[in-house]
Amino acid sequence: MNKAMPLIILLVMVGMLLMGWNNILNYNKTKQMEFDEHIKAAQAFMEKEVYIDAVSEYEAALRLSPQNYEIAVQIVDLYRKLEMESSYISACEKAIDADSKQLDPYLWEADHYLATNAYSDAYSILMRAKNNLEDTSEIDKRLIEILGHYNTVTLSYGDFQGWVFEESESTGYAVVSENGKYGLLDSSNSLYEKCEYDDIGLPMSGLIPIKKDGEYYYINTDGYRKVVPDRAADWLGCFHDGNGVIRIGDQYGYLNKSGSDRHVEYDFAGGFWNQRAAVEKNGKWALIDTSFNQITGFDFDEILTDAYGFCSMYGVFWAKRDGAYYLYDLQGNCISDGYEAVKLFASDEPAAVMRDGKWGFVSKEGELVTEPTYEEADSFSLGYAPFCKNGKWGCIDADGNVLIKPEFDSLKPFSQNGYALAELDDLQEFIVVTIYG
């Protein structure tokens, strides 16, 4: 009896396995029959052009066979005919789920979004396609169309010096003027400080340099008088990296939060950023650190600074010597070839440079990444670079594709809020693009 038990157990197990396979086969047979019935019913409704019932039958068939791409495509087409937008998008998604390597469903969904000006949704589906497909040429065409979409906002101020975002801050500020008075615009294009000051600088380190009633001093972000120089200032600059910039008479130096000035000995002093600032003395320029040590000698004919006096926001600086501009790191090492003219970096992306009268682009590492071929250009930001053709300005991407056709009289680089200052027919306005990714 005991000897027969293993054989009995084996026979029982084989029997159960056979029953299991039989059940599976019967289930699959039933499922196939049900699938065929739904397809037959759908085709009958299609012949009568009863699309609303045909699509229901195809939907039922797809639930039984979710990887059936052909059925999924039929459903997309029917919802297009029925003009049922939300169901159409859902059908496109199911077609992608059925076979994520097929191009068409991505394009159908993206084109629907583009037709309804839902650019963010179109961008999202196209980027999914770009990650899933090998040939993305058609996808790239539509991405270029999306990136080239912009709105314009008229600039209602007489002066605009450009937004600056302090490190780790999500809001930037720009100096603007109105009727000869100055205020601050935030990066959402809202007035942060009314244009009621004789002069103003950027809010940094919790301090804003202003001139009011003939006196320069710093207020805090609540508008209260905060830091007053020990000696009357003829100008105050931004307070950053522990130092404000002060001019007394014709000489520039630096100011601490106690109001004491130091090293008022320069013909020009720029603001500190990344612990570095540009200074000029007797027609020559040097780079210094926040301890006022020279990183370089007074070896340069010029160090480029922006409208607020900063030279090193992106970890490098441009300086001119022997008639050419070179890129330097913050230790004062030259890291590029020389160029006839250059533009400041507008981001960590490449900056515009000129050689032999044509403009190209150089990376922060000093590498020429785009050969000089453009009539004129400015630096990259957000993947856009202003370029000039036949006297008009537009934007290209890193591959040289034209994103915004050249039609403006001037165009500045984009700020990180998606705004760029343009001019057309003496009217200043902002080009506004959506920031993706």
URZI-V601777 format. One record per backbone hydrogen bond with DSSP energy under -0.5 kcal/mol. CO is the residue of the C=O (numbers start at 1). NH is the residue of the N-H. E is the energy in kcal/mol with one decimal. If there is no record, write none. Layout:
# URZI-V601777
CO,NH,E ; CO,NH,E
This chain:
# URZI-V601777
1,5,-0.8 ; 2,5,-0.6 ; 2,6,-0.6 ; 4,8,-2.1 ; 5,9,-2.8 ; 6,10,-2.4 ; 7,11,-2.5 ; 8,12,-2.4 ; 9,13,-2.5 ; 10,14,-2.6 ; 11,15,-2.3 ; 12,16,-2.6 ; 13,17,-2.4 ; 14,18,-2.6 ; 15,19,-2.4 ; 16,20,-2.5 ; 17,21,-2.7 ; 18,22,-2.4 ; 19,23,-2.5 ; 20,24,-2.4 ; 21,25,-2.9 ; 22,26,-2.7 ; 23,27,-2.7 ; 24,28,-3.0 ; 25,29,-2.4 ; 26,30,-2.5 ; 27,31,-3.1 ; 28,32,-2.6 ; 29,33,-2.2 ; 30,34,-2.6 ; 31,35,-2.6 ; 32,36,-2.8 ; 33,37,-2.2 ; 34,38,-2.1 ; 35,39,-2.3 ; 36,40,-2.7 ; 37,41,-2.4 ; 38,42,-2.6 ; 39,43,-2.6 ; 40,44,-1.8 ; 41,45,-2.1 ; 42,46,-2.2 ; 43,47,-2.0 ; 44,48,-1.1 ; 45,50,-2.9 ; 46,49,-1.2 ; 49,51,-1.5 ; 50,53,-0.6 ; 50,54,-2.0 ; 51,55,-2.7 ; 52,56,-0.8 ; 53,57,-1.9 ; 54,58,-2.4 ; 55,59,-2.5 ; 56,60,-2.1 ; 57,61,-2.2 ; 58,62,-2.5 ; 59,63,-1.9 ; 60,64,-1.1 ; 61,65,-1.3 ; 65,68,-2.1 ; 67,69,-1.4 ; 68,72,-2.0 ; 69,73,-2.3 ; 70,74,-1.9 ; 71,75,-2.0 ; 72,76,-1.9 ; 73,77,-2.4 ; 74,78,-2.1 ; 75,79,-2.4 ; 76,80,-1.7 ; 77,81,-2.2 ; 78,82,-2.5 ; 79,83,-0.6 ; 79,84,-1.9 ; 80,83,-0.8 ; 83,85,-0.9 ; 84,88,-2.4 ; 85,89,-2.3 ; 86,90,-2.1 ; 87,91,-2.4 ; 88,92,-2.2 ; 89,93,-2.1 ; 90,94,-2.0 ; 91,95,-2.1 ; 92,96,-2.1 ; 93,97,-2.4 ; 94,98,-2.0 ; 95,99,-1.7 ; 99,102,-1.5 ; 103,106,-0.8 ; 103,107,-1.7 ; 104,108,-3.1 ; 105,109,-2.2 ; 106,110,-2.7 ; 107,111,-3.1 ; 108,112,-1.8 ; 109,113,-2.0 ; 110,114,-2.7 ; 111,115,-2.3 ; 112,116,-1.1 ; 113,118,-3.0 ; 114,117,-1.4 ; 117,119,-1.4 ; 118,122,-2.2 ; 119,123,-2.7 ; 120,124,-2.1 ; 121,125,-2.1 ; 122,126,-2.2 ; 123,127,-2.2 ; 124,128,-1.7 ; 125,129,-2.1 ; 126,130,-2.4 ; 127,131,-1.5 ; 128,132,-1.1 ; 129,132,-0.5 ; 129,133,-2.5 ; 134,136,-0.8 ; 136,140,-3.0 ; 137,141,-1.6 ; 138,142,-1.4 ; 139,143,-2.2 ; 140,144,-2.3 ; 141,145,-1.6 ; 142,146,-2.3 ; 143,147,-2.8 ; 144,148,-1.5 ; 146,149,-1.7 ; 151,432,-3.3 ; 153,430,-3.8 ; 154,156,-0.5 ; 159,177,-1.2 ; 164,166,-0.6 ; 164,173,-1.9 ; 166,169,-2.4 ; 172,187,-1.6 ; 173,164,-1.9 ; 174,185,-2.8 ; 175,161,-2.0 ; 176,183,-2.6 ; 177,158,-2.2 ; 177,159,-0.7 ; 178,181,-1.7 ; 181,178,-2.7 ; 182,196,-1.0 ; 182,197,-1.8 ; 183,176,-2.1 ; 184,192,-2.7 ; 184,193,-1.7 ; 185,174,-2.2 ; 186,189,-2.1 ; 190,186,-3.3 ; 190,192,-0.5 ; 193,184,-1.8 ; 194,196,-2.1 ; 197,182,-3.1 ; 199,211,-2.3 ; 202,204,-0.8 ; 204,207,-2.2 ; 206,221,-0.7 ; 207,204,-2.4 ; 208,219,-2.4 ; 209,201,-2.2 ; 210,217,-2.0 ; 211,198,-2.2 ; 211,199,-1.0 ; 212,215,-1.8 ; 215,212,-2.5 ; 217,210,-2.8 ; 218,226,-3.0 ; 218,227,-1.4 ; 219,208,-2.8 ; 220,223,-2.4 ; 224,220,-2.5 ; 226,228,-0.5 ; 227,218,-3.0 ; 235,247,-2.4 ; 238,240,-0.7 ; 238,245,-0.5 ; 240,243,-1.5 ; 243,240,-2.7 ; 244,255,-2.4 ; 245,237,-3.0 ; 246,253,-2.6 ; 247,234,-3.4 ; 247,235,-1.0 ; 247,249,-0.5 ; 248,251,-1.8 ; 251,248,-2.8 ; 252,265,-1.1 ; 252,266,-2.3 ; 253,246,-2.2 ; 254,262,-3.0 ; 255,244,-2.6 ; 256,259,-1.8 ; 259,230,-3.0 ; 260,256,-2.1 ; 262,254,-2.8 ; 263,265,-2.0 ; 266,252,-3.1 ; 268,280,-2.5 ; 273,276,-1.1 ; 275,290,-0.6 ; 276,273,-2.3 ; 277,288,-2.6 ; 278,270,-3.1 ; 279,286,-2.5 ; 280,267,-2.6 ; 280,268,-1.2 ; 281,284,-1.8 ; 284,281,-3.0 ; 285,299,-0.6 ; 285,300,-1.9 ; 286,279,-2.4 ; 287,295,-3.1 ; 287,296,-1.6 ; 288,277,-1.9 ; 289,292,-2.2 ; 293,289,-2.0 ; 293,295,-0.5 ; 297,299,-2.4 ; 300,285,-2.7 ; 302,320,-2.9 ; 306,309,-1.8 ; 310,306,-2.3 ; 312,315,-1.5 ; 315,330,-0.6 ; 317,328,-2.6 ; 318,304,-2.0 ; 319,326,-2.9 ; 320,301,-3.0 ; 320,302,-1.0 ; 321,324,-2.0 ; 324,321,-2.5 ; 325,339,-1.8 ; 326,319,-2.3 ; 327,335,-3.3 ; 327,336,-0.6 ; 328,317,-2.2 ; 329,332,-2.0 ; 333,329,-2.2 ; 339,325,-2.9 ; 341,354,-3.0 ; 350,380,-2.7 ; 351,362,-2.8 ; 352,343,-2.4 ; 353,360,-2.7 ; 354,340,-2.0 ; 354,341,-0.8 ; 355,358,-2.0 ; 358,355,-2.9 ; 359,373,-1.9 ; 359,374,-2.4 ; 360,353,-2.0 ; 361,369,-1.8 ; 361,370,-1.7 ; 362,351,-2.7 ; 363,366,-2.0 ; 367,363,-2.8 ; 367,369,-0.9 ; 370,361,-1.8 ; 371,373,-0.6 ; 374,359,-2.6 ; 376,388,-2.8 ; 379,386,-0.5 ; 381,384,-2.0 ; 384,381,-2.2 ; 385,396,-2.2 ; 386,378,-2.4 ; 387,394,-2.4 ; 388,375,-0.8 ; 388,376,-0.7 ; 389,392,-1.9 ; 392,389,-3.0 ; 393,407,-2.0 ; 393,408,-2.1 ; 394,387,-2.1 ; 395,403,-2.3 ; 395,404,-1.7 ; 396,385,-1.8 ; 397,400,-2.1 ; 401,397,-1.8 ; 401,403,-0.7 ; 404,395,-2.2 ; 405,407,-0.8 ; 408,393,-3.0 ; 410,423,-1.9 ; 415,418,-2.3 ; 418,433,-2.6 ; 419,415,-2.9 ; 420,431,-3.1 ; 421,412,-2.5 ; 422,429,-2.4 ; 423,409,-2.7 ; 423,410,-1.2 ; 424,427,-1.8 ; 426,428,-0.6 ; 427,424,-2.2 ; 428,155,-1.8 ; 429,422,-3.3 ; 430,153,-2.3 ; 430,432,-0.5 ; 431,420,-1.9 ; 431,433,-0.5 ; 432,151,-2.3 ; 434,436,-0.6
